Amino acid sequence: MVTIKEMTMTLIAENQEVRIYRHNTVGGRINVYQFRNGELTFGTEKISILNRFEKTQVYKAICRVLTHKMNEHGNKRISN
């Protein structure tokens, strides 16, 4: 089970095309890019951090939550 604390992300930048969230994990920081078309992209300084993160329940939960928000609101701006 994933707790809210494990899934905490901070919105660090936003424009009409993309929202950028930061998620802190044990190995380092992960940036999550949510594009207007619904695409999610993840980035880190070290690929090993991302490789480990992609195997976690937190990763799956973040994908599920952000995808749900996009589907629920379409291409309209999403308010948190």
Backbone bond lengths (Angstrom), bond angles and torsions (degrees), N, CA, C in turn:
res aa  C-N    CA-C-N  psi(-1)  N-CA   C-N-CA  omega(-1)  CA-C   N-CA-C  phi
1 M - - - 1.447 - - 1.521 109.33 -
2 V 1.322 116.72 143.27 1.458 123.05 -179.12 1.520 108.90 -102.64
3 T 1.339 116.28 130.49 1.457 119.62 177.38 1.522 110.21 -92.01
4 I 1.320 116.04 161.67 1.464 121.58 178.61 1.524 110.57 -59.01
5 K 1.323 117.72 -41.42 1.461 121.41 -178.95 1.531 111.26 -59.40
6 E 1.321 117.37 -39.39 1.463 121.15 179.64 1.522 112.08 -68.23
7 M 1.314 116.64 -25.48 1.454 121.00 -175.02 1.524 113.32 -98.37
8 T 1.298 119.05 5.80 1.456 122.07 -175.19 1.517 111.19 -63.23
9 M 1.325 114.87 129.06 1.456 122.27 175.20 1.516 108.16 -130.09
10 T 1.310 115.81 149.61 1.455 121.49 178.03 1.521 108.60 -115.36
11 L 1.326 116.86 128.67 1.458 121.08 175.19 1.521 107.31 -73.17
12 I 1.333 117.41 117.23 1.467 119.75 -175.84 1.522 112.97 -107.80
13 A 1.333 118.09 -18.83 1.466 121.20 178.00 1.528 108.80 -161.22
14 E 1.323 114.29 155.14 1.463 119.15 -178.53 1.515 109.10 -159.12
15 N 1.322 115.98 139.69 1.459 121.34 168.03 1.521 107.60 -143.11
16 Q 1.330 118.37 -167.18 1.463 120.08 -175.77 1.519 113.29 -69.06
17 E 1.317 118.40 -19.67 1.453 121.80 -175.82 1.525 115.15 -103.33
18 V 1.334 117.78 -28.19 1.464 119.82 -172.03 1.523 111.14 -149.93
19 R 1.324 114.78 148.24 1.462 122.66 169.24 1.521 106.67 -115.12
20 I 1.324 116.63 137.14 1.454 120.69 -179.99 1.522 108.41 -117.98
21 Y 1.332 114.79 121.88 1.458 122.38 178.61 1.522 108.59 -110.61
22 R 1.332 116.87 151.19 1.459 121.71 173.33 1.522 108.23 -114.91
23 H 1.320 115.12 132.69 1.466 122.13 176.76 1.514 107.70 -122.73
24 N 1.328 117.05 126.60 1.466 121.43 177.36 1.512 108.89 -93.16
25 T 1.317 115.40 129.17 1.455 121.90 178.52 1.521 108.70 -125.35
26 V 1.296 117.21 172.20 1.468 121.47 -177.30 1.525 111.15 -55.80
27 G 1.330 117.27 -40.83 1.454 120.87 -176.24 1.511 115.12 -81.06
28 G 1.328 118.33 -20.20 1.462 121.84 -177.75 1.513 111.03 157.58
29 R 1.312 114.97 -163.93 1.469 120.53 -178.57 1.525 110.84 -96.03
30 I 1.323 114.64 143.81 1.460 121.46 177.25 1.521 107.68 -124.04
31 N 1.322 115.53 130.54 1.456 120.60 174.67 1.521 108.39 -96.34
32 V 1.330 115.18 135.19 1.454 121.66 179.10 1.523 107.05 -116.01
33 Y 1.336 116.04 120.23 1.457 122.14 -179.58 1.522 107.88 -103.62
34 Q 1.334 116.08 118.65 1.463 121.58 179.09 1.523 107.33 -109.46
35 F 1.330 116.34 108.08 1.451 121.22 -177.58 1.516 110.89 -85.99
36 R 1.307 115.35 156.97 1.455 122.16 -176.75 1.534 112.01 -58.07
37 N 1.323 117.01 -31.74 1.469 120.59 -179.09 1.531 112.78 -78.91
38 G 1.360 117.23 0.79 1.455 121.50 177.48 1.520 114.14 100.00
39 E 1.316 117.38 -10.07 1.469 120.91 -179.40 1.522 110.66 -68.61
40 L 1.327 116.00 138.78 1.461 122.52 174.27 1.521 108.58 -113.02
41 T 1.329 116.25 135.18 1.453 122.32 176.26 1.517 107.91 -131.37
42 F 1.322 116.46 141.21 1.457 122.16 -178.88 1.518 109.20 -116.52
43 G 1.339 116.41 144.17 1.455 120.08 178.46 1.523 111.45 -143.91
44 T 1.332 116.11 145.59 1.462 123.15 176.69 1.519 108.75 -143.74
45 E 1.332 115.68 169.88 1.460 119.77 175.55 1.525 110.74 -72.72
46 K 1.334 116.97 -34.28 1.463 121.75 -179.24 1.521 109.40 -120.26
47 I 1.304 116.59 129.39 1.463 120.96 -179.20 1.525 111.66 -64.01
48 S 1.335 117.39 -28.09 1.470 119.87 -179.78 1.534 111.02 -62.93
49 I 1.324 117.64 -33.25 1.476 121.69 177.34 1.520 109.50 -63.43
50 L 1.321 115.47 -46.33 1.466 120.06 -179.18 1.521 111.62 -67.40
51 N 1.321 117.29 -39.01 1.469 120.46 178.39 1.524 111.48 -60.27
52 R 1.327 116.93 -42.97 1.473 120.99 177.49 1.527 110.75 -67.26
53 F 1.332 115.74 -44.85 1.463 121.54 -176.78 1.529 111.72 -60.77
54 E 1.323 117.92 -39.54 1.465 121.22 -177.65 1.528 113.45 -63.36
55 K 1.317 117.96 -15.22 1.464 122.09 179.50 1.525 112.44 -92.52
56 T 1.334 118.37 0.27 1.463 121.50 -173.53 1.529 112.52 -96.09
57 Q 1.320 114.45 160.86 1.468 121.07 174.09 1.524 111.13 -69.31
58 V 1.327 117.23 -28.57 1.472 120.86 178.63 1.525 109.49 -63.61
59 Y 1.319 117.12 -43.94 1.476 121.80 177.51 1.526 110.08 -56.88
60 K 1.329 116.24 -48.62 1.462 120.57 -179.65 1.522 111.48 -61.98
61 A 1.337 116.44 -39.58 1.466 120.53 -179.31 1.530 110.91 -67.80
62 I 1.327 117.66 -41.86 1.464 120.90 178.36 1.529 109.65 -61.46
63 C 1.309 117.15 -46.07 1.472 120.61 177.96 1.518 111.06 -58.91
64 R 1.324 115.93 -44.95 1.463 120.85 -178.44 1.534 110.88 -63.50
65 V 1.325 117.24 -45.40 1.472 121.18 -177.99 1.526 111.08 -65.63
66 L 1.319 117.43 -48.31 1.463 119.58 -177.60 1.524 111.88 -68.76
67 T 1.321 117.64 -36.49 1.460 120.76 177.06 1.526 110.11 -67.08
68 H 1.321 116.99 -39.73 1.468 121.51 178.55 1.525 110.37 -62.96
69 K 1.338 117.17 -44.59 1.464 120.61 178.95 1.517 110.79 -59.19
70 M 1.337 116.37 -43.05 1.460 120.25 -178.44 1.522 110.35 -66.25
71 N 1.329 117.54 -43.47 1.462 120.90 179.99 1.519 111.39 -66.70
72 E 1.311 116.11 -36.59 1.457 121.25 -177.91 1.525 111.67 -68.76
73 H 1.334 116.56 -36.86 1.458 120.90 -174.07 1.520 113.72 -107.94
74 G 1.307 117.75 -2.03 1.462 120.46 -178.75 1.508 110.59 62.48
75 N 1.317 116.92 -142.82 1.463 121.07 -178.42 1.514 112.53 -89.85
76 K 1.330 117.89 5.80 1.464 120.55 176.64 1.514 109.35 -67.99
77 R 1.293 116.48 157.57 1.456 120.29 176.34 1.522 108.62 -63.93
78 I 1.307 116.20 138.16 1.464 122.17 -175.84 1.519 108.30 -98.36
79 S 1.319 117.17 126.59 1.461 119.25 176.74 1.519 108.80 -101.72
80 N 1.313 115.80 134.43 1.477 120.73 -179.05 1.494 110.42 -87.25
